[in-house]
Amino acid sequence: MRMSSQGVTVVALLADPDAPTEIAQRMARILPARLADKSGQGRRFDVEVVSEPFTAGTEDLPTLMHRIVDRGSAQNWDIVVALTDLPLHSHGRKLVVDLSHEHGLALLSLPTLGGLRLQTRARRAVEEAVLSLAGPRATGVEGPPQSQPLLAPFVSRFAPIHPGQVGAEETADLRYVVSGPRGYLRVLVGMVRANRPWRLVPGLSKALAAALATGAVATVNSTIWNLAESLSAPRLVIATVGSVVLMIGWLIVDANLWHRTAEHSPEARQRARLYNTSTVMTVGIGVVVCYMGLIVINLVWALFILNGQVFASTTGTPLDAAEYWMLSWFVASVATVGGALGSGLESDEAIRAAAYSKREQERRHMLQADEGD
């Protein structure tokens, strides 16, 4: 196995900033003990976390692997495992992990691990990669050991992985990829989780302020009372869907979040569909969270401010629990439209920062710069 002169295998977790670094820092606390237990024979491991944007400016796998090799050569590391939250592709397939046993390094794309139990899946994948790179070779020739452990159990039983094609000139000697509809869905969910859609609401302060102001005014408007009273549940559902779709579309169009590719290859088109679908899902989840929050806030505001006698004299209906709910529901739709208009006051950079991870923001800036050239 690869081991330093002190008898300790030094493992570096080279992580992109933001979510990959947080995941690496959490697993680094327990990784040395788990690796020692699994490797046996009294082996010891020392794990270091290094946070730096090693994927900046490129998604090309050979380029990234060369960067990791150069970074590892400059330090006293025995094994380097690089973590990124960017979706990486190889020959039309979604990359799970690249390994180079000659150089003792691995590159793991976190989105292929999905959106659920990401910390556990990432830790198990890193453990298997490290043990594979640190283990004794089964043959005397260069290349991966013949008894290579399969990483599929640690990704998802619903999106099994398989070996991928590796070019003769590439640094990697072993590659695992996912493909097909299940693999596409797994990567998509992982991309949405990496974007952290729940950050969209606090990230759009002006839009949120406009929505809250619109809701506060609408709650005490007698015309809104009569409309809410007259609307049936199906029409309220239509109002909900319409306001949410309007907000999603406005944010995507106004901030230029839609990804367009100048390439005409099937792989480029597939990649564009993946990015755009993740954008719609990310923004959609954030808007739905905002909508539900508006319902709660409007309900509390209505309970505090409305007078039952005034409401009954205006609408001819007593102000009971059902009327509070219907009014808060309808006002949330009106407030969401107000929030869409208020989002126009946000800068494009603020919307992108709220909708995307740091790596995804840099990737899109790079694509815009390339198209500008």
C-alpha positions in Angstrom: 0.0 0.0 0.0 1.0 3.6 -0.3 2.5 4.7 3.0 4.6 7.6 4.2 8.0 7.0 5.8 6.4 7.4 9.3 4.1 4.5 8.7 1.1 6.7 8.4 -0.9 7.0 5.2 -1.6 10.7 4.6 -5.0 11.2 2.9 -5.9 14.7 1.5 -9.5 15.6 0.9 -9.2 18.3 -1.8 -12.7 19.9 -1.8 -14.3 22.6 -3.8 -15.5 25.5 -1.6 -19.0 25.5 0.0 -20.9 22.2 0.2 -18.0 19.8 -0.7 -15.8 21.4 1.9 -18.5 21.1 4.6 -19.0 17.4 3.6 -15.2 16.8 3.7 -14.8 18.4 7.1 -17.5 16.4 8.7 -16.2 13.1 7.3 -12.6 13.9 8.3 -13.5 13.6 12.0 -14.3 9.9 11.7 -12.5 8.8 8.6 -9.1 7.9 10.1 -10.6 5.5 12.6 -12.9 3.9 10.0 -10.1 3.5 7.5 -7.9 1.9 10.1 -10.6 -0.5 11.1 -11.4 -1.5 7.5 -7.8 -1.8 6.3 -6.6 -3.9 9.3 -3.0 -5.0 10.1 -2.5 -2.0 12.3 -2.4 0.6 9.5 -2.9 4.2 10.4 -4.3 7.1 8.4 -4.1 10.8 8.7 -6.8 12.9 7.0 -6.4 16.5 5.9 -9.0 18.7 4.4 -7.9 21.3 1.8 -10.6 23.7 0.5 -9.8 25.3 -2.9 -11.5 25.8 -6.2 -9.6 23.1 -8.2 -12.4 23.0 -10.8 -12.3 26.7 -11.6 -12.5 27.4 -15.3 -12.9 23.8 -16.6 -15.0 20.7 -16.6 -12.6 18.7 -18.7 -11.7 15.4 -16.8 -8.1 15.1 -18.0 -7.4 18.7 -17.1 -8.9 18.2 -13.6 -6.9 15.0 -13.0 -3.7 16.8 -14.1 -4.5 19.6 -11.6 -5.0 17.1 -8.8 -1.7 15.3 -9.7 0.2 18.6 -9.6 -1.5 19.6 -6.4 -0.6 16.3 -4.7 3.0 16.4 -6.0 3.5 19.7 -4.3 2.5 18.3 -0.9 3.5 15.4 1.3 0.3 13.4 0.6 0.1 9.7 -0.1 -3.5 9.8 -1.4 -5.6 12.6 -2.7 -9.4 12.4 -3.0 -11.0 15.4 -4.7 -14.6 16.3 -4.1 -16.7 18.6 -6.4 -20.4 19.4 -6.6 -20.2 20.0 -10.3 -21.7 17.3 -12.5 -18.9 15.8 -14.7 -19.3 13.9 -17.9 -17.3 11.3 -19.7 -18.2 10.1 -23.2 -21.9 11.0 -22.7 -22.1 9.3 -19.3 -22.3 10.9 -15.8 -19.1 10.5 -13.9 -19.2 9.0 -10.4 -15.5 8.7 -9.7 -12.1 8.6 -11.5 -9.2 6.7 -9.9 -5.5 6.7 -10.7 -3.7 4.0 -8.8 -0.4 5.1 -10.2 -0.7 8.6 -8.7 -2.9 7.6 -5.8 -5.7 10.0 -6.5 -9.5 10.0 -7.0 -12.0 12.5 -8.3 -15.5 12.2 -6.9 -18.5 14.0 -8.4 -21.0 14.5 -5.6 -24.2 15.0 -7.6 -24.1 11.4 -8.8 -24.6 10.3 -5.2 -28.1 11.8 -5.2 -29.8 14.2 -2.8 -30.6 11.9 0.2 -28.1 10.7 2.8 -25.4 12.5 0.9 -23.0 12.7 3.8 -23.2 8.9 4.4 -22.9 8.0 0.7 -20.0 10.4 0.2 -18.1 9.0 3.2 -18.6 5.4 2.1 -17.5 6.2 -1.5 -14.4 8.0 -0.2 -13.6 5.1 2.1 -13.8 2.6 -0.7 -11.7 4.8 -3.0 -9.0 5.3 -0.4 -8.8 1.6 0.5 -8.6 0.8 -3.2 -5.8 3.3 -3.8 -4.0 2.3 -0.6 -4.3 -1.5 -1.1 -1.7 -3.9 -2.4 -1.7 -4.5 -6.1 -3.0 -7.8 -7.3 -0.7 -7.8 -10.3 2.8 -6.6 -11.1 1.7 -4.4 -14.0 0.6 -0.8 -13.9 -3.1 -0.2 -13.7 -5.8 -0.8 -11.2 -5.9 -4.0 -9.1 -7.8 -6.8 -10.5 -9.9 -7.3 -7.3 -11.3 -3.8 -7.6 -14.2 -3.1 -5.2 -17.4 -1.9 -6.9 -18.7 1.4 -5.6 -22.3 0.7 -6.6 -23.6 -0.2 -3.1 -22.6 3.2 -1.9 -24.4 5.2 -4.6 -27.9 3.8 -4.9 -29.4 0.4 -5.6 -31.8 2.3 -7.9 -29.0 3.8 -10.0 -26.3 1.2 -10.3 -22.9 2.3 -11.6 -20.6 0.5 -13.9 -17.1 0.9 -15.3 -16.7 3.7 -17.9 -14.4 4.1 -20.9 -10.9 5.5 -20.1 -8.8 6.9 -22.9 -5.2 5.6 -23.3 -3.7 9.1 -22.7 -5.8 9.8 -19.6 -4.4 9.9 -16.0 -7.2 7.8 -14.7 -6.9 4.0 -14.9 -10.4 3.2 -13.6 -13.6 5.1 -14.0 -17.2 4.5 -12.8 -20.2 6.2 -14.4 -24.0 6.1 -14.3 -26.2 6.2 -17.3 -29.8 5.8 -18.3 -33.0 7.5 -16.9 -32.2 6.4 -13.3 -28.7 7.8 -13.4 -30.0 11.0 -15.0 -32.6 11.4 -12.2 -29.9 10.7 -9.5 -27.6 13.3 -10.9 -30.5 15.8 -11.3 -31.5 15.4 -7.6 -27.9 15.8 -6.6 -27.5 19.0 -8.6 -30.6 20.5 -7.0 -29.4 19.6 -3.5 -26.0 21.1 -4.3 -27.8 24.4 -5.2 -29.6 24.4 -1.8 -32.9 25.8 -3.0 -34.0 26.7 0.5 -31.5 29.5 0.3 -33.5 31.2 -2.4 -36.1 32.8 -0.1 -33.7 34.7 2.2 -31.4 35.4 -0.7 -34.1 37.5 -2.5 -34.7 40.2 0.1 -36.3 42.7 -2.2 -38.7 40.2 -3.7 -39.6 38.9 -0.3 -40.2 42.4 1.0 -42.5 43.1 -2.0 -44.4 39.8 -1.4 -44.9 40.6 2.3 -46.0 44.1 1.7 -48.4 43.0 -1.0 -49.8 40.3 1.3 -50.2 42.8 4.2 -52.2 45.2 2.1 -54.3 42.5 0.4 -55.3 41.0 3.7 -57.2 44.2 4.7 -58.7 44.9 1.3 -62.4 44.3 1.1 -62.3 43.5 -2.6 -59.8 40.6 -1.8 -62.2 39.4 0.9 -65.1 39.2 -1.6 -62.9 37.5 -4.2 -61.6 34.9 -1.7 -65.1 34.2 -0.6 -66.4 33.7 -4.1 -63.6 31.5 -5.4 -64.0 27.7 -5.3 -61.2 25.4 -4.3 -60.3 24.4 -7.9 -60.0 28.1 -8.9 -57.8 28.7 -5.9 -55.6 25.9 -7.0 -55.4 27.4 -10.5 -54.4 30.8 -8.9 -51.7 29.0 -6.9 -50.2 27.2 -9.9 -50.4 30.4 -12.0 -48.7 32.6 -9.4 -46.0 30.0 -8.7 -45.3 29.4 -12.4 -45.2 33.2 -13.0 -42.7 33.7 -10.2 -40.5 30.8 -11.5 -40.6 32.0 -15.1 -39.9 35.6 -14.1 -36.9 34.8 -12.0 -35.4 32.5 -14.7 -36.0 35.0 -17.6 -35.1 38.2 -15.7 -31.9 36.8 -14.3 -31.0 35.0 -17.5 -30.8 31.6 -15.7 -31.6 29.6 -18.8 -28.6 27.8 -20.2 -28.1 28.0 -23.9 -25.4 26.1 -25.7 -23.7 27.0 -28.9 -22.7 23.4 -29.5 -24.9 21.1 -31.5 -23.6 17.7 -30.3 -26.0 15.3 -28.6 -23.8 15.5 -25.4 -24.0 19.3 -25.3 -27.8 19.3 -25.7 -28.1 16.6 -23.0 -26.0 18.6 -20.7 -28.0 21.8 -21.4 -31.2 19.9 -20.6 -29.8 18.7 -17.4 -28.7 22.2 -16.3 -32.0 23.8 -17.2 -34.0 21.1 -15.5 -32.0 21.5 -12.3 -32.5 25.3 -12.6 -36.3 24.9 -12.9 -36.4 22.5 -10.0 -34.1 24.6 -7.8 -36.1 27.8 -8.4 -39.4 25.9 -8.2 -38.6 24.4 -4.8 -37.5 27.8 -3.5 -40.7 29.5 -4.8 -42.9 26.8 -3.3 -41.2 27.2 0.1 -41.8 31.0 -0.2 -45.4 30.4 -1.0 -46.0 28.2 2.0 -44.3 30.7 4.2 -46.5 33.4 2.8 -49.6 31.4 3.7 -48.5 31.1 7.3 -47.5 34.7 7.6 -50.8 35.9 6.0 -52.8 33.7 8.3 -51.0 35.1 11.4 -51.5 38.6 10.1 -55.2 38.0 9.4 -55.8 36.5 12.9 -54.2 39.6 14.4 -55.7 42.4 12.2 -59.1 41.3 10.9 -62.4 42.2 12.7 -65.1 39.6 12.4 -68.0 42.0 12.3 -66.5 44.1 9.6 -65.7 41.1 7.5 -69.2 39.6 7.9 -70.9 42.9 7.0 -68.8 43.2 3.9 -69.0 39.6 2.6 -72.1 38.4 4.3 -70.2 35.4 5.6 -69.0 34.9 9.2 -65.2 35.0 9.7 -64.6 31.4 10.8 -61.5 29.1 10.5 -62.4 28.1 6.9 -62.6 31.8 5.8 -59.3 32.6 7.5 -57.7 29.7 5.5 -59.3 30.6 2.2 -58.3 34.3 2.5 -54.7 33.5 3.5 -54.5 31.0 0.6 -55.7 33.5 -2.0 -53.6 36.4 -0.5 -50.5 34.2 -0.8 -51.1 33.9 -4.6 -51.6 37.7 -4.9 -48.4 38.3 -2.8 -46.4 35.8 -4.9 -47.2 37.9 -8.0 -46.1 41.0 -6.1 -42.9 39.2 -5.2 -42.3 38.4 -8.9 -42.6 42.1 -9.7 -40.3 42.9 -6.7 -37.7 40.5 -7.9 -37.1 42.9 -10.8 -35.3 45.1 -8.3 -32.8 42.4 -7.5 -29.6 42.3 -9.5 -28.9 39.3 -11.7 -25.9 38.5 -9.5 -28.1 38.4 -6.3 -30.5 36.0 -8.0 -27.8 33.7 -9.2 -26.1 33.7 -5.8 -29.5 32.7 -4.2 -30.2 30.0 -6.8 -26.9 28.3 -7.4 -23.9 26.9 -5.5 -20.6 28.8 -5.8 -19.2 26.2 -8.3 -22.3 26.4 -10.5 -22.1 30.2 -10.5 -18.5 30.1 -11.6 -19.3 27.5 -14.3 -22.0 29.8 -15.7 -19.8 32.8 -15.6 -17.2 30.8 -17.5 -19.7 29.8 -20.2 -21.0 33.3 -20.6 -17.4 34.5 -21.0 -16.7 31.8 -23.6 -19.8 32.7 -25.6 -18.9 36.4 -25.4 -15.5 35.7 -27.0 
